[in-house]
Amino acid sequence: MSRWFPDRLRNVRALRPHWLAPAIELRITDTRPAAIEQQLDALALPPGTRLTCIVAGEGVRYQIVPWRDELSRPAQRQLLAEQCFRVAYGDVARGWTVRQHAARYGVATLACAIDTGLLDQLDAQSRTCRLTLASVQPALMHGYNVARHRMSPGLHWFVAIDAISATLLLQSPAEPLLVKRIPSSALDLAPALDREWFALGMEAPHCAVYVVRSDAMPLPARQGDAWSWPVVDLTPPGPASTRAPLAAALPTVMTA
């Protein structure tokens, strides 16, 4: 699963060597400037803190980018990914920054998009607070990276749930097959998985469902005897916190 390091962002110069600077994650569900400013003010972080922003809810979108032999070069794949978002969301997607993980020949990729204005806003607010913006991570990719060592390499669902939405990702050993967002308030997990499984024409036995929750969201209830999805909750133990230390799976690649 790809990591997101928008190369257009500029970092403030760290006031101490990066290996000595504190590092935190800030989960962003409400993307309004005032809400983000309030979160940063409440944390009162020391200057030079390395900040990773995890964007969840309405702040990030996902699409499967199909493989096309005639569009196999990286620049062509990038244009195809941007076109996928414009087809799905209209002209508003022209103002989004789109990234996708590196493609292997002949397989689809998972792409994500974040409003470019939000990236500029995060950059500006981190500078104002004299913080080092290390990276911006889509919540689905971030959750997958943290949990990936505990998941089977075979066909599986990965479900990321926050207070706003649940994102369903069906991943085969070779490529992503489906990604879909559902409002958390309307989430009934087993029927939702059944519908998507049927729509894809899947005939394999039901595969494992790995769930990562945030914002103190409860594990979806199993109702009735018809539940046939083996659910594994990979949510890290302990209460959710915006001051959780950075996971080792998130290397820093942007420098001041």
Phi, psi and chi 1 to 4 in degrees:
 res  aa     phi    psi   chi1   chi2   chi3   chi4
   1 MET       -  133.9 -172.4   69.7   62.2      -
   2 SER   -73.0  156.0   69.4      -      -      -
   3 ARG  -105.4  156.6  -57.7 -178.9  179.4   95.8
   4 TRP  -112.7  115.2  174.5  -70.2      -      -
   5 PHE  -133.4   82.2  -63.7   96.5      -      -
   6 PRO   -58.2  118.9  -21.8   33.6      -      -
   7 ASP   -74.0   -8.0   50.4   17.3      -      -
   8 ARG   -80.3  -15.8   65.4 -173.8  -50.1  -78.9
   9 LEU   -74.6  146.7  -69.2  176.4      -      -
  10 ARG  -114.8  139.3  -55.7  175.1  -57.7  -82.8
  11 ASN   -97.9  146.2  -79.6  -39.0      -      -
  12 VAL   -69.5  153.8  -63.9      -      -      -
  13 ARG   -73.8  127.3 -177.6  171.4  -60.5  -80.8
  14 ALA   -63.0  141.6      -      -      -      -
  15 LEU   -86.3   -1.4  -60.6 -175.5      -      -
  16 ARG  -151.6  161.8   66.5 -174.1   80.0  178.0
  17 PRO   -54.4  141.8  -24.7   33.8      -      -
  18 HIS   -60.9  -26.5   68.6   81.0      -      -
  19 TRP   -75.9  -10.8   57.9   87.2      -      -
  20 LEU  -103.8  -16.9  -63.4  178.1      -      -
  21 ALA   -73.9  141.3      -      -      -      -
  22 PRO   -65.8  153.9   23.3  -32.1      -      -
  23 ALA  -135.1  133.8      -      -      -      -
  24 ILE  -135.9  164.8   72.0  146.7      -      -
  25 GLU  -110.2  138.5  -68.0  174.6   -7.6      -
  26 LEU  -120.0  114.7  178.8   68.0      -      -
  27 ARG   -88.3  126.4 -170.8  174.4 -173.6   90.4
  28 ILE  -115.7  113.5  -62.1  170.6      -      -
  29 THR  -106.9  -40.7  -58.2      -      -      -
  30 ASP   -92.8  110.9 -173.0  -18.0      -      -
  31 THR   -92.3    7.5   59.8      -      -      -
  32 ARG   -65.9  139.8  -66.0  173.7  -58.2  168.5
  33 PRO   -53.3  -42.1  -26.6   35.0      -      -
  34 ALA   -64.2  -37.3      -      -      -      -
  35 ALA   -68.4  -41.6      -      -      -      -
  36 ILE   -66.5  -42.0  -62.7  173.8      -      -
  37 GLU   -59.7  -40.2 -178.1  178.9    0.7      -
  38 GLN   -63.7  -41.4 -174.9  177.2   16.5      -
  39 GLN   -61.6  -45.5  -78.5 -174.4  -86.7      -
  40 LEU   -66.6  -40.9  -70.3  172.6      -      -
  41 ASP   -62.3  -39.2  -72.4  -13.7      -      -
  42 ALA   -65.9  -32.6      -      -      -      -
  43 LEU   -76.1  -30.1  -68.5  173.9      -      -
  44 ALA    49.4   57.0      -      -      -      -
  45 LEU   -75.2  144.3  -59.4  171.6      -      -
  46 PRO   -70.1  148.7   23.4  -32.8      -      -
  47 PRO   -54.5  141.7  -26.1   35.5      -      -
  48 GLY    90.1   -7.7      -      -      -      -
  49 THR   -57.6  134.9  -63.4      -      -      -
  50 ARG   -85.4  122.0  -59.5 -178.1   63.4   79.4
  51 LEU  -112.6  125.1  179.6   66.4      -      -
  52 THR  -110.2  122.1  -72.4      -      -      -
  53 CYS   -99.1  124.8  -65.6      -      -      -
  54 ILE  -104.7  114.1  -56.9  167.0      -      -
  55 VAL   -95.6  123.4 -177.8      -      -      -
  56 ALA  -124.8 -178.7      -      -      -      -
  57 GLY    62.1 -136.6      -      -      -      -
  58 GLU   -73.9   -6.2  -61.7  -62.7  -36.1      -
  59 GLY   -79.8   -8.2      -      -      -      -
  60 VAL  -141.8  146.5   61.6      -      -      -
  61 ARG  -127.3  155.3  -63.4  -70.7 -172.5  -88.1
  62 TYR  -131.8  146.9  -54.0   97.7      -      -
  63 GLN  -145.7  148.3  -73.6  -75.7  -58.1      -
  64 ILE   -88.1  128.3  -59.0  -64.9      -      -
  65 VAL  -102.4  111.2 -177.0      -      -      -
  66 PRO   -67.8  159.2   27.0  -35.1      -      -
  67 TRP   -82.8  138.5  178.5  -97.1      -      -
  68 ARG  -136.1  122.7  -65.7 -175.3 -177.2  174.5
  69 ASP   -57.7  -35.6  -71.7  -19.9      -      -
  70 GLU   -79.2   -7.1   70.0  -84.0   16.5      -
  71 LEU  -128.5   59.5  -61.1  173.6      -      -
  72 SER  -101.3  -13.6   59.2      -      -      -
  73 ARG   -75.5  152.1  -68.2 -177.5  -59.2 -170.9
  74 PRO   -54.0  -43.3  -28.8   35.5      -      -
  75 ALA   -65.3  -36.4      -      -      -      -
  76 GLN   -69.3  -39.4  -65.9  172.0  -35.8      -
  77 ARG   -63.3  -36.3  -66.3  -72.5  -60.5  169.6
  78 GLN   -64.9  -45.4  175.9   64.9   23.6      -
  79 LEU   -63.1  -37.7  -69.0  174.8      -      -
  80 LEU   -65.8  -40.9  179.6   57.9      -      -
  81 ALA   -62.0  -44.9      -      -      -      -
  82 GLU   -62.1  -38.4  -66.4  170.8   -0.2      -
  83 GLN   -65.9  -36.8  177.9   63.0   20.8      -
  84 CYS   -59.3  -40.6  -73.7      -      -      -
  85 PHE   -70.8  -36.9  -77.7   99.8      -      -
  86 ARG   -67.6  -36.9  -73.7 -163.3  -68.3  -90.1
  87 VAL   -64.6  -40.3  168.9      -      -      -
  88 ALA   -77.9  -34.9      -      -      -      -
  89 TYR  -121.7   -6.4  -64.1   99.1      -      -
  90 GLY    86.5 -164.6      -      -      -      -
  91 ASP   -65.2  -20.7  -75.7  -16.7      -      -
  92 VAL   -58.2  -28.1   66.4      -      -      -
  93 ALA   -69.0  -14.3      -      -      -      -
  94 ARG   -66.0  -19.5  -64.7 -177.2 -176.3  -85.0
  95 GLY   -95.6   15.2      -      -      -      -
  96 TRP  -106.7  149.0  -62.9  -11.6      -      -
  97 THR   -93.7  124.3  -63.4      -      -      -
  98 VAL  -112.6  134.9  175.3      -      -      -
  99 ARG  -133.9  153.2  -65.8  -72.9 -174.2  -87.6
 100 GLN  -142.8  156.6   60.1 -174.1  -41.0      -
 101 HIS   -73.6  157.6   66.5   81.3      -      -
 102 ALA   -59.4  132.0      -      -      -      -
 103 ALA   -86.4  139.3      -      -      -      -
 104 ARG   -90.2  148.1  -70.1 -175.0  -65.5  168.8
 105 TYR   -58.8  129.9 -168.5   88.1      -      -
 106 GLY    87.1    5.4      -      -      -      -
 107 VAL  -125.6  153.1  -58.9      -      -      -
 108 ALA   -71.1  163.5      -      -      -      -
 109 THR  -129.2  159.6   52.6      -      -      -
 110 LEU   -99.3  124.1  176.7   64.2      -      -
 111 ALA  -114.6  153.3      -      -      -      -
 112 CYS  -134.8  154.7   49.5      -      -      -
 113 ALA  -136.5  134.8      -      -      -      -
 114 ILE  -126.9  138.5  -65.4  177.4      -      -
 115 ASP   -54.5  126.4 -169.0  -44.0      -      -
 116 THR   -59.9  -33.7  -57.1      -      -      -
 117 GLY   -62.3  -35.2      -      -      -      -
 118 LEU   -67.2  -40.1  173.8   59.1      -      -
 119 LEU   -62.9  -42.2  -62.8  175.9      -      -
 120 ASP   -63.1  -39.9  -70.2  -23.0      -      -
 121 GLN   -63.8  -45.7  173.0 -172.0  -38.7      -
 122 LEU   -62.9  -40.3  -67.5  173.4      -      -
 123 ASP   -61.4  -47.5 -173.0   23.1      -      -
 124 ALA   -66.1  -42.4      -      -      -      -
 125 GLN   -69.8  -35.0  -72.6 -176.4  -63.0      -
 126 SER   -66.6  -37.6   63.9      -      -      -
 127 ARG   -64.1  -43.4  -74.8  172.5  173.3  -90.6
 128 THR   -59.1  -38.0  -61.7      -      -      -
 129 CYS   -87.3    2.7  -64.0      -      -      -
 130 ARG    59.5   43.5  -58.4  172.4   69.1 -165.7
 131 LEU  -107.9  159.6  -52.7  175.5      -      -
 132 THR  -100.0  111.6  -60.6      -      -      -
 133 LEU   -78.9  100.9 -175.5   58.2      -      -
 134 ALA   -76.7  -42.0      -      -      -      -
 135 SER  -167.3  164.3   71.0      -      -      -
 136 VAL  -120.9  125.2 -179.6      -      -      -
 137 GLN  -118.2  127.3  -57.1  -77.4  -24.0      -
 138 PRO   -64.6  139.8  -16.8   30.2      -      -
 139 ALA   -60.6  -36.3      -      -      -      -
 140 LEU   -63.9  -47.4 -179.0   66.6      -      -
 141 MET   -65.0  -42.3  -81.2   69.3  168.2      -
 142 HIS   -61.5  -48.0  178.0  -92.9      -      -
 143 GLY   -62.6  -39.4      -      -      -      -
 144 TYR   -64.6  -44.4 -164.9  100.4      -      -
 145 ASN   -60.9  -40.6  -74.4  -21.7      -      -
 146 VAL   -66.8  -36.4  170.5      -      -      -
 147 ALA   -96.4   -6.7      -      -      -      -
 148 ARG   -61.7  -30.6   70.6 -167.2 -170.7  -78.4
 149 HIS   -72.9  -11.0  -65.5  -55.4      -      -
 150 ARG  -106.9    9.4  -60.6  168.5   60.9 -168.1
 151 MET  -111.2  151.6  -64.0 -170.6  -66.7      -
 152 SER   -68.8  144.3  165.1      -      -      -
 153 PRO   -76.2   -8.1   26.8  -34.5      -      -
 154 GLY   -79.9 -169.1      -      -      -      -
 155 LEU   -58.8  131.6 -179.3   69.1      -      -
 156 HIS  -159.9  158.1   60.0  -90.2      -      -
 157 TRP   -94.5  143.1  -73.5   99.2      -      -
 158 PHE  -123.3  125.6  179.9   74.7      -      -
 159 VAL  -122.4  116.9 -178.5      -      -      -
 160 ALA  -104.8  121.5      -      -      -      -
 161 ILE  -118.9  127.8  -55.3  174.2      -      -
 162 ASP  -130.0 -173.6   59.7   48.4      -      -
 163 ALA   -67.6  -22.2      -      -      -      -
 164 ILE   -96.7  -46.2  -57.7  -62.3      -      -
 165 SER  -149.9  163.0   61.4      -      -      -
 166 ALA  -116.4  133.1      -      -      -      -
 167 THR  -110.5  123.5  -55.6      -      -      -
 168 LEU  -101.1  126.4  -44.8  179.0      -      -
 169 LEU  -124.9  122.6  171.3   68.0      -      -
 170 LEU  -101.2  118.6 -178.8   59.8      -      -
 171 GLN  -119.3  124.5  179.7   76.8   29.5      -
 172 SER   -92.5  172.0   79.7      -      -      -
 173 PRO   -60.7  -22.4  -26.8   36.3      -      -
 174 ALA  -102.1  -35.3      -      -      -      -
 175 GLU  -162.5  161.3   61.7 -175.3  -12.1      -
 176 PRO   -72.9  139.6   26.6  -33.3      -      -
 177 LEU  -104.9  -29.4  -58.0  178.8      -      -
 178 LEU  -159.5  143.7  175.4  143.4      -      -
 179 VAL  -139.3  134.3   65.2      -      -      -
 180 LYS  -151.5  139.7 -174.3  169.3 -175.2  176.6
 181 ARG  -105.4  138.5  -65.7  173.9   67.9 -113.8
 182 ILE  -130.5  136.0  -60.4  173.4      -      -
 183 PRO   -56.1  134.8  -23.1   33.7      -      -
 184 SER   -59.5  -32.5  -65.7      -      -      -
 185 SER   -66.4  -22.0   59.2      -      -      -
 186 ALA  -107.8   10.3      -      -      -      -
 187 LEU   -75.9  119.5  178.0   63.0      -      -
 188 ASP  -125.7   96.8 -166.9  -12.4      -      -
 189 LEU   -60.5  -51.8 -174.1   56.8      -      -
 190 ALA   -60.1  -50.2      -      -      -      -
 191 PRO   -60.5  -35.6  -25.0   35.5      -      -
 192 ALA   -64.2  -44.2      -      -      -      -
 193 LEU   -64.9  -40.9  -62.3  178.6      -      -
 194 ASP   -59.0  -44.9  -72.8  -21.1      -      -
 195 ARG   -62.1  -46.3  -74.6 -167.6  -60.5  -90.3
 196 GLU   -69.1  -37.4  -57.6  -55.5  -29.2      -
 197 TRP   -60.6  -45.7 -163.6 -104.3      -      -
 198 PHE   -66.2  -42.9  177.7   79.1      -      -
 199 ALA   -62.6  -32.0      -      -      -      -
 200 LEU   -81.7   -8.0  -72.7  171.6      -      -
 201 GLY    71.3   29.2      -      -      -      -
 202 MET   -73.0  130.5  -59.5  -65.7  -68.7      -
 203 GLU  -112.7   -2.6  -62.8 -179.6   -6.5      -
 204 ALA   -72.3  156.5      -      -      -      -
 205 PRO   -58.0  153.2  -20.6   31.5      -      -
 206 HIS   -56.7  133.8  -76.2 -177.1      -      -
 207 CYS   -96.7  176.8   59.6      -      -      -
 208 ALA   -66.7  148.1      -      -      -      -
 209 VAL  -120.3  111.6 -179.8      -      -      -
 210 TYR   -98.4  126.6  -60.9  101.8      -      -
 211 VAL  -116.8  132.4  176.1      -      -      -
 212 VAL  -123.6  123.3  171.0      -      -      -
 213 ARG  -110.9  154.5  -61.9  170.0  -70.7  114.3
 214 SER  -139.0  176.2   64.4      -      -      -
 215 ASP    55.0   34.0  -57.1  -43.2      -      -
 216 ALA    59.3   28.9      -      -      -      -
 217 MET   -71.3  137.8  -64.3  -61.8  -66.1      -
 218 PRO   -75.6  157.6   28.9  -35.4      -      -
 219 LEU   -68.5  132.0 -173.8   66.5      -      -
 220 PRO   -54.0  134.5  -26.7   34.9      -      -
 221 ALA   -71.4  145.8      -      -      -      -
 222 ARG   -96.4  114.7  -57.2 -172.1 -178.2 -165.0
 223 GLN  -114.0  126.3  -61.5  176.5   -9.5      -
 224 GLY    82.3  176.0      -      -      -      -
 225 ASP   -87.6   -6.8  -62.4  -30.3      -      -
 226 ALA   -83.5   -4.1      -      -      -      -
 227 TRP   -67.6  118.4 -174.0  -69.8      -      -
 228 SER  -126.7   14.1   59.2      -      -      -
 229 TRP   -97.9  121.9  -64.9   99.2      -      -
 230 PRO   -76.2  105.3   24.8  -29.7      -      -
 231 VAL   -94.3  133.2  173.6      -      -      -
 232 VAL  -122.5  117.9 -178.6      -      -      -
 233 ASP   -87.3  115.0 -174.3   13.8      -      -
 234 LEU  -106.9   17.6  -63.6 -177.7      -      -
 235 THR   -61.7  128.8  -56.3      -      -      -
 236 PRO   -57.2  143.9  -24.2   34.4      -      -
 237 PRO   -67.8  156.5   26.2  -34.3      -      -
 238 GLY    93.2  164.4      -      -      -      -
 239 PRO   -66.9  148.8   25.9  -35.0      -      -
 240 ALA   -62.8  143.0      -      -      -      -
 241 SER  -149.8  136.9  172.5      -      -      -
 242 THR   -76.9   -5.0   56.1      -      -      -
 243 ARG  -108.4   22.2  -61.2 -158.7   63.8  168.3
 244 ALA   -64.5  142.5      -      -      -      -
 245 PRO   -68.0  154.4   24.5  -33.8      -      -
 246 LEU   -62.9  138.0  -79.7  173.3      -      -
 247 ALA   -70.5  149.0      -      -      -      -
 248 ALA   -65.3  -18.5      -      -      -      -
 249 ALA   -79.5    2.8      -      -      -      -
 250 LEU  -114.9   80.9  -61.8  175.3      -      -
 251 PRO   -68.1  151.4   27.3  -34.5      -      -
 252 THR   -91.4  125.7  -60.9      -      -      -
 253 VAL  -121.9   -4.2  -61.2      -      -      -
 254 MET  -101.4  137.5  -63.0  176.0   64.4      -
 255 THR  -119.5  160.5   57.4      -      -      -
 256 ALA   -70.6      -      -      -      -      -
